[in-house]
């Protein structure tokens, strides 16, 4: 069933974004219109459980600058699926406001399941904002960003082109459209019109500059400034103020030369209005103007900024010529588009994609797959639609699946990868890469859900960015697909479940009290994960092959990325056969051999001491230390590095040279011992993502201690109430706790203090004698 939409359109009636939203709304299919002045007028979770399409520009989100993203998260919390149509994207012309606007737009886009922009130019602007503010998810968000141009179709109420006998009497008008605000190019239009008016060909005609519309709120002073500027230049400029809809067609038709001079426009509703009225506006050359000219040939005339005055003069002369030539009206055969109906359909289709995607890795077991698909079709309580992706790990024959839709299931697909051994992580990634859901649910091919399984995981994963694990029970499932009706489900005879897992859930209050050790309680066969979390971690680690461990490594990165962990006892799924302990013993392999092989694979990537032990060294450290050693002496480098290597599972990356010493200076990194834990250059992003901490030493110090013991079980998020952390950078040791950074990015809030106190370090002087220092610091 196609889910109804909630179409969220904040803002006043006359705002261009609101006009766009109201224009497209009748063409969205079944959709409820939700209007408000700003988002901060709506209640917490106002659209929880609903499929949402939202029109977004930063100025309509909150009353106070800087609160827009917080309000967005508050109102949209719990929404089943979110599509955003972004307007007025941040760009260079925003000046000092660009970074704040980029953070907001990147945050909104990262929280959405589909993003819609109005031009290829806007997609590039979004890419720039994401790469600055959210580089961790930029590729994922751009991968689901669609370009749907602003609707442009002939206005049936437009006033027709005048005949040659109706050539306008003096004065000639150069007309801009829309609100008056800084950066719109109105100063350039006034100056160019004044120059054009001096053209000898126009000596008998007066030229005026007119803006159809009034000042944007807070910029009323610009009206007088523009009037004075025009008067000093020898022309008249005046705004009309608010123009009622019924009066607009006549004013658009009466304009002698329509102009849109905003050099930094990202997509222009005013240009679309000119085109709908049959007019061919003059546009300053820009990436968007060229894109529009290519998409709709013959509709606009683009001119370089330094040629605006001559272009205006030429247009005014041609309009005034007796032969009736008028380049400011569209040719009769020009094609516009998309229309409002087409634009609505292009947005509504992606907005109604499935809100939950189930991914099932599969290998040659049609019997259990039939049972699993049947139970997915019987799911109840899912909000916003359900899809299934089966990821075949190289079966000799592809699985057989029913036609879609099938019960609760909408779209059903099979994706295949070649048989290159046991590649569960790669198969899961294959399936996840094809999904659309805001919540992703993973079930192994031998694990069959009860009817409320998906809905239970969905509820938890919608509440906040979460990695959730269901309750896995064990039974012999073979033959259940052949039993009549509902008598076959759920199984009546249960096999023994692992006690250690139940104890872990009880000890952590179903992972509500999770810590750095809780990755052990995440079972890949019964997972749910929020899309926002998956975007950050980018799926499972495909290099892990063979049985086991890929779920723990995935959970480790999700935890560090800021995800909540949750065990959901109501999300019950049945695994065919016993736990791995029973399977290993039955196979004669022995549990120890299976688990030890898994631990050995994981130790290369997961640095927690429960997996790696204490004292071993791997290329992936638990603590990354980054030193820019420009200006340091060799002795300072040696001792600073030595002090941090004493702190446990540490890797050191050294950057910079002593360029200030002039030609022939030596690199202070030269001559260091050949320790595999010490590297040159910046630490790689994949190393930082798996490390619990990144330390940056901004000056040469001996680090006596960190706020945790070497090889700790737990690294806490910095807390202002604890004396080990401070906002004072005097120590020169800055700490980035990976989970703290992830919590800020995924869930909002301000980062805590990130500097060690001065009592934890000691300055190393430039002329230090290393031997003497070591004697004093055993």
URQUIFEN-V108003 format. One record per helix or strand of 3 or more residues. SS is the DSSP state (@ for helix, = for strand). FROM is the first residue (numbers start at 1). LEN is the number of residues. If there is no record, write none. Layout:
ss = (SS,SS)
from = (FROM,FROM)
len = (LEN,LEN)
This chain:
ss = (=,@,=,@,=,@,@,=,@,=,@,@,=,@,=,@,@,=,@,=,@,=,@,=,@,=,@,@,=,@,=,=,@,=,=,@,=,@,@,@,@,=,@,@,=,@,@,@,=,@,=,@,=,@,=,=,@,=,@,@,=,@)
from = (5,16,31,39,51,58,68,81,92,114,120,138,145,164,172,186,200,207,221,236,245,257,269,282,287,301,305,340,356,366,386,409,424,439,447,453,466,480,485,499,518,526,531,550,564,580,591,609,623,634,650,659,678,685,693,701,729,733,738,758,761,770)
len = (6,10,6,3,6,3,9,6,19,4,14,6,3,3,6,12,3,6,13,4,10,4,8,3,9,3,16,12,7,12,7,8,9,6,3,11,10,3,4,9,4,5,7,11,13,7,12,4,6,12,6,3,3,6,5,3,3,5,10,3,3,7)
